[in-house]
Every structure is written in C-alpha cells, then in structure tokens.
Amino acid sequence: MIRRRAVLAASFSLPALPALAQVVSRTARIVIGFPAGGSSDIVARLYAERLRGIYAPNIIVDGRVGAAGRIAVEHVRDAEKDGTTILQTPASMMTLQPHIFPREVRYDALTDFIPVSTVCTFPFAFCVPMAHPARDLAGFAAWARQQPNEIPYASPAAGAAPHFMGLMLAQALGIRMTHIPYRGAVPAVQDLIAGRINAFMGVLGDVTPHNGTGLRILAVSSAQRNPRLPDVPTFAELGHPGLTKEEWFGAFLPAGTPAHVVQGLFGAIRQVAATAEMREALARLDFGAETSESPAAFAARVRREREEWGPVVRASGFQPE
C-alpha cells in the first residue's frame, strides 16, 4: 500500500485551480460503500481534496459499509437534496445489482438519483497467490480441472462486477468456481497474499502493487495490455473477448437536487479531472480520468449498461446466494 499512501500524500500540495464559485456553502460528503484503503476510498479522497474550495468549503469521505455497498446507496437516496451528500459508486451498484438481487435492491439509478458524471474508469484483473502452481490462465484452468471440489474465488463484494465476472470466467474456462464475497478489496487481497484463498477477481489497481511479490496477475479485462504490465495478457488475447470490461466510478446526487447544483458538481468534477495532477494520480492507481460529456449522457450510459447486463445475467443461470 506504499504507492497508495504516496498518492494521498501528494494530494496535500496541490497547485491552485482556476477560480470557480463554490456551489454549496456547507461541508459536503462523498459517501462510499466500501472500506478505507480500497480503490473506492482512494478515488473519493483524491476528489474530495481537489473539490474542496471549488465545490464546497470542505468535503469529507463518509464510508457506509455493508450490504455489498447498498447501505451507502440507500443513505444518499434519502439524504437532503441540497448537494451536500454525493454518492460515489461503482457501476455495478446501479447497472448489475438490480438484476442479481432484485429483491434486495430498493433503489433505481434513474428515478431515485441524478447521475452527474463518471469520475474514473478502470479494468479488472484475475490473480492467484505467488505460491500457486498456475503461471498463466491456461495453467489455472488445468489445475482447477484436477481439483475434486469447486474452486473458491474472492471478490470485493457480492453482486459487484468482479463477482459476476468470476462466474463468466468459470464458464469460459469450463471449470467450477464458488464465489467468496469480501467486504472490500483490502481484506480479500490480504487473504490472497497469505494463501488463504486460491484466486481473486477485482479492480486492477487494487492488485498491481503486489504483482510479482505477493500475487500473480494472470489476465486483465481491458481491451489493450496495461503499459505498466506489458507481460500480462488481456482476456481477449487468451480467447475470451466476452470478458473485456472496463467499469467506472460515478457521482450521483439524490433525485430532486436543484439543476444548478447538479451542473455545479458536474463542472467541478470535469475541472478537477482535466488537471494533469489528477490524471497522473489516477494513472498511478491504473485508473483513467474519464468523465461524462454531460449529466444526460451519463444517465444514458447508466440506462444502456443496465439493459445490457439483464440478458447476460439471465443467460448465466445465476441465482442469488
């Protein structure tokens, strides 16, 4: 985690940004649903530091962990509609979980919230402990077929995209894997490095600091190889183009928030994401500083991706655990 500490430390000596009238006059919160130290927390803190004084006089990160991230989403859904409570969430909370947990999901991304913008994009990685006999994905599949029981694999949360991508990978490889949900990436990666679990599917940035030491990344879900990991192939290269996937973290406000507040937050996010400092900070985490063209464009993306996941989930035969 040394690299992540360095990224955070750098955020306290930021260059001045062009003047922009503050949108809200009180302390604002960026609410996340996953533990401190993971990718969601790191990105939220990077944005909180840089939005301070631009969007609001002070911005804090508020972790509301539980129910695979749904506690945070529901908290923001019911929050004041004044722009002081912002939800930062992975795409899967809004696009995938409604299909996987239809009874548990008690919110709608487009009626209970106003999508503002993506704040970054990122790929996923599939990895094993360094002591694992598999040196590549084909070796992992061969090893798995020799095991008498289903292979447990971990992800940061039940119902998130890494959970489902693990199921898709098992189908693609013709092996049997059982999902083990964790409360965030940090404890899952710790258990992977310690050899307590056999495999992990999660955000690439959560595992790259340990690649080649505590764990081995076998494949990534991006369309192209990561330039900092030139020896790690993509799933598509290995014959599994259906596992090409990049997810996003997005900013949402409660439905009913005034339009000028929505536009103010959108403008502030775009301004921060456009700086070289923010792009470099996110790149060090293997994230891209991609933002939406407009809140309307982001809402259209949420709707489209939610519709795309439906038939995929149904075709998989997945049943809630």
C-alpha positions in Angstrom: 0.0 0.0 0.0 3.1 2.3 -0.1 2.2 3.6 -3.5 -1.4 4.5 -2.4 0.0 6.4 0.6 2.2 8.4 -1.7 -0.7 9.2 -3.9 -2.7 10.5 -0.9 0.3 12.4 0.5 0.7 14.2 -2.9 -2.8 15.5 -2.7 -1.9 17.9 0.1 0.4 20.0 -2.0 -1.9 20.9 -5.0 -1.5 23.7 -7.4 -4.2 26.4 -7.5 -7.0 25.7 -9.9 -8.9 28.4 -11.8 -11.4 30.2 -9.7 -14.9 28.7 -9.7 -17.7 29.9 -7.4 -18.5 27.3 -4.7 -21.7 25.5 -5.4 -22.7 24.7 -1.8 -21.8 26.7 1.3 -21.7 23.9 3.9 -19.4 20.9 4.3 -20.2 18.2 1.7 -19.7 14.5 2.0 -18.7 11.9 -0.6 -20.4 8.7 0.5 -18.9 5.4 -0.4 -19.9 1.8 0.4 -16.6 0.1 0.8 -13.8 0.1 3.4 -10.9 2.5 3.8 -7.8 1.6 1.8 -9.6 0.2 -1.2 -9.9 1.8 -4.6 -13.3 3.4 -4.0 -11.9 5.1 -0.8 -8.7 6.2 -2.5 -10.5 7.8 -5.5 -13.0 9.5 -3.3 -10.3 11.1 -1.2 -8.4 12.3 -4.3 -11.6 14.0 -5.5 -12.5 15.3 -2.0 -9.2 17.1 -1.6 -9.3 18.7 -5.0 -13.0 19.6 -4.9 -12.5 21.4 -1.6 -12.8 25.1 -2.1 -14.2 24.6 -5.6 -17.5 22.8 -5.0 -17.8 23.2 -1.2 -15.7 24.8 1.6 -14.9 21.4 3.0 -15.5 17.8 1.7 -15.1 14.7 3.7 -15.3 11.0 2.7 -18.0 9.1 4.5 -17.8 5.3 4.5 -21.1 3.5 4.9 -20.0 -0.1 4.5 -22.4 -3.0 4.4 -24.9 -5.0 2.2 -22.4 -5.1 -0.7 -22.5 -1.3 -1.0 -26.2 -0.9 -0.8 -26.2 0.8 2.6 -24.3 3.7 1.1 -26.6 4.0 -1.9 -29.7 4.0 0.2 -28.2 6.5 2.6 -27.7 9.0 -0.2 -31.1 8.3 -1.7 -32.7 9.5 1.5 -30.3 12.4 2.1 -31.0 16.1 1.8 -31.4 17.3 -1.8 -29.0 20.3 -1.4 -25.9 18.9 -2.9 -24.1 18.3 0.3 -24.3 14.5 0.0 -22.7 12.9 -3.0 -22.7 9.2 -3.8 -19.6 7.8 -5.4 -20.3 4.2 -6.5 -19.1 1.5 -8.8 -21.2 1.0 -11.9 -22.3 -2.4 -10.8 -24.3 -1.0 -7.9 -26.6 0.8 -10.5 -26.4 -1.4 -13.5 -25.7 -5.0 -12.4 -27.1 -5.5 -8.9 -30.7 -4.7 -9.9 -30.6 -7.9 -12.0 -28.7 -10.0 -9.5 -30.5 -9.0 -6.3 -33.9 -7.8 -7.5 -35.5 -8.2 -4.0 -32.7 -6.6 -2.1 -32.1 -3.6 -4.3 -34.5 -0.9 -3.2 -33.4 2.0 -5.4 -33.4 3.0 -9.0 -30.4 4.7 -10.5 -32.5 6.9 -12.7 -35.5 7.8 -10.6 -34.0 7.9 -7.1 -30.8 9.6 -8.2 -29.5 12.2 -10.7 -26.4 10.7 -12.5 -23.8 13.5 -12.6 -20.7 12.1 -14.2 -18.2 9.3 -14.2 -15.1 10.2 -12.2 -12.8 7.5 -13.5 -12.7 4.2 -15.4 -10.7 1.0 -14.6 -10.3 -2.6 -15.7 -10.4 -5.8 -13.6 -7.7 -8.4 -13.0 -7.8 -12.1 -12.2 -4.9 -13.3 -10.0 -3.6 -16.0 -7.8 -1.1 -16.2 -4.8 2.6 -16.3 -5.8 2.8 -19.8 -4.4 0.0 -21.1 -6.7 1.2 -23.7 -9.2 -0.5 -21.8 -12.1 1.8 -19.5 -14.1 -0.9 -18.4 -16.6 -4.6 -18.7 -17.2 -4.4 -21.9 -19.1 -2.4 -23.4 -16.2 -5.0 -22.3 -13.8 -7.8 -23.9 -15.8 -5.8 -27.2 -16.0 -5.1 -27.1 -12.2 -8.8 -26.4 -11.5 -10.0 -29.3 -13.5 -7.9 -31.6 -11.4 -9.4 -30.5 -8.1 -12.2 -32.6 -6.6 -14.3 -29.6 -5.5 -15.3 -26.3 -6.8 -12.5 -23.7 -6.6 -13.3 -20.7 -4.3 -12.5 -17.3 -5.7 -12.9 -14.0 -3.9 -14.2 -10.6 -5.0 -14.6 -7.3 -3.1 -18.4 -7.7 -2.7 -21.4 -9.9 -3.5 -23.2 -8.6 -6.6 -20.4 -6.4 -7.9 -19.0 -6.8 -11.4 -15.9 -8.8 -10.2 -18.3 -11.3 -8.6 -20.1 -11.8 -11.8 -17.0 -11.8 -14.0 -15.7 -14.7 -11.9 -18.7 -16.7 -12.9 -18.3 -15.7 -16.5 -14.6 -16.8 -16.4 -15.5 -20.1 -14.9 -18.0 -20.7 -17.8 -15.4 -19.6 -20.4 -12.8 -21.9 -19.0 -15.1 -24.8 -18.4 -14.3 -25.1 -14.7 -16.3 -24.9 -11.4 -15.7 -21.9 -9.1 -17.5 -20.8 -6.0 -17.8 -17.2 -5.1 -16.5 -15.9 -1.7 -17.6 -12.3 -1.1 -15.5 -10.0 1.0 -16.2 -6.6 2.5 -13.9 -4.7 0.2 -10.7 -5.4 -1.8 -8.2 -4.9 1.0 -9.1 -7.9 3.2 -9.5 -10.1 0.1 -6.1 -9.2 -1.3 -4.6 -9.8 2.2 -6.1 -13.3 2.3 -4.9 -13.9 -1.3 -1.3 -13.0 -0.5 -1.5 -15.1 2.7 -2.6 -18.1 0.6 -6.0 -18.4 2.4 -7.9 -18.2 -0.9 -6.9 -19.6 -4.3 -8.0 -16.7 -6.6 -9.3 -13.2 -6.7 -11.2 -11.2 -9.3 -11.1 -7.4 -8.6 -10.0 -4.0 -9.7 -6.6 -4.0 -11.3 -5.4 -1.0 -9.2 -6.0 -3.0 -6.0 -3.5 -5.7 -7.0 -0.8 -4.1 -9.2 1.2 -3.0 -6.1 1.6 -6.7 -5.2 2.1 -8.2 -8.6 5.2 -10.4 -8.7 5.6 -10.3 -5.0 2.5 -11.4 -3.1 0.4 -12.4 -6.0 0.5 -13.1 -9.8 -1.9 -11.4 -12.2 -3.0 -13.9 -14.9 -5.1 -11.7 -17.1 -6.8 -8.2 -17.3 -10.2 -7.2 -18.6 -9.0 -4.1 -20.6 -9.1 -4.0 -24.4 -5.4 -3.5 -24.5 -2.5 -4.6 -22.3 -1.7 -2.2 -19.4 1.5 -0.4 -20.3 2.8 -0.8 -16.8 2.1 -4.6 -17.0 3.3 -5.4 -20.5 3.7 -9.1 -19.7 0.1 -9.6 -18.5 -2.2 -10.6 -21.3 -5.8 -9.5 -21.8 -8.7 -12.0 -21.6 -9.4 -11.2 -25.2 -5.9 -12.2 -26.2 -6.4 -15.5 -24.4 -9.6 -16.2 -26.4 -12.2 -14.8 -24.1 -13.4 -11.4 -25.6 -16.6 -11.6 -23.6 -14.6 -10.8 -20.5 -13.4 -7.4 -22.0 -14.8 -5.0 -19.5 -13.9 -1.6 -18.0 -16.0 -0.3 -15.2 -16.4 3.2 -13.8 -16.9 5.0 -10.5 -19.7 7.6 -10.9 -21.0 10.6 -8.9 -24.8 10.7 -8.2 -27.0 13.1 -6.3 -30.4 12.4 -4.7 -33.3 12.9 -7.1 -34.8 16.4 -6.6 -31.4 18.1 -6.2 -31.7 21.6 -8.0 -30.4 21.7 -11.5 -27.8 24.4 -10.8 -26.3 22.2 -8.1 -26.1 19.2 -10.5 -24.4 21.4 -13.1 -22.1 22.9 -10.5 -20.9 19.5 -9.3 -20.6 18.3 -12.9 -18.4 21.3 -13.8 -16.3 20.9 -10.7 -15.6 17.2 -11.4 -14.7 18.0 -15.0 -12.4 20.8 -14.0 -10.6 18.6 -11.4 -10.4 15.5 -13.7 -8.8 17.7 -16.5 -5.8 18.6 -14.4 -2.5 16.9 -15.1 -2.1 16.2 -11.4 -5.4 14.3 -11.1 -4.8 12.4 -14.3 -1.4 11.3 -13.0 -2.7 10.5 -9.6 -5.3 8.2 -11.1 -2.9 6.7 -13.6 -0.7 5.6 -10.7 -3.7 3.6 -9.5 -4.2 2.2 -13.0 -7.4 4.3 -13.4 -8.3 6.6 -16.2 -9.6 10.1 -15.6 -12.6 9.7 -17.9 -15.7 11.9 -17.2 -19.0 12.2 -19.0 -19.9 14.7 -21.6 -22.9 15.8 -19.6 -25.2 14.5 -16.8 -27.7 13.5 -19.5 -25.0 11.5 -21.3 -24.1 9.8 -18.1 -27.7 8.9 -17.4 -28.0 7.4 -20.9 -24.9 5.3 -20.2 -26.3 4.0 -16.9 -29.6 3.1 -18.7 -27.7 1.4 -21.6 -25.4 -0.7 -19.4 -28.2 -1.7 -17.1 -30.2 -3.0 -20.0 -27.1 -4.9 -21.3 -26.5 -6.7 -18.1 -30.0 -8.1 -17.9 -29.8 -10.8 -20.6 -26.3 -11.7 -19.6 -27.4 -12.4 -16.0 -30.4 -14.4 -17.2 -28.3 -16.5 -19.6 -25.8 -17.4 -16.9 -28.4 -19.1 -14.8 -27.1 -17.2 -11.7 -29.3 -17.4 -8.6 -28.8 -15.1 -5.6 -26.9 -16.8 -2.8 
